[in-house]
């Protein structure tokens, strides 16, 4: 039996709490599917998480297009970091068809954030995957 796309397979927010609490100055952590569906969040309300997920879907698509310009690479995006006035934005490939996004204050330890994100993905990557969907339903 399949479930609606908007129904998570299980609550994944707990997986993101450790990242948010391990790195001081973390504001929001969002797990999203490659098509912009927010699958889990910490530190963000639903509207903020949905906006971030939608923006991330466009950004990962754009970064994938740029990655193809490196002929020796595999054409996939692994990590995007954007610095803006007031903070940093991180987008990392997580599991199959999923991405981990983090907003952090400008005083964040960038090296610690990158390492903690990599550790989370390495430990829990299979659980961070977006299941395939057909006609708006999880298969």
C-alpha positions, 0 to 999 in steps of 0.5 A: 500500500502506498502513502501520500507524498506529504506523509513522512515514512517516519519522523526524521526530525530527531536525526537532525537535532544532533546536528543542530545542537552540536554546532553552535549558531545553527538556526535551521536544519532541513532535509529535503527531497531532490524535488523540493519536498521538506521531509524533516526540519529542526529550528524552522516552522513549516512555512520556513522549512517549505520555502528553504526546501523549494529554494534548495531544489532550484539551487541543487539543480543549478549546481548540478548543471555547473558540476557537469562543466568538470569533465573529470567529475561525475556531474553531481553536486556534493556541497554548496556553501553560500555566505551572505550578510548575517550568516551561511547557507550549506546544502549537501547531498545526503541520501538517494535523491535527498539533500541536507540544508543548514542555515547558520549565523555568521559566527558559526565554525564553518569547518565544524559545520561541514564535518558534522554534516558529513558525519550525519550523512555518512552515519544515516545516509540510507535513512536520509533518502527520499523514496521514489514517487509515482503519481504523487504517492510514495512507492 
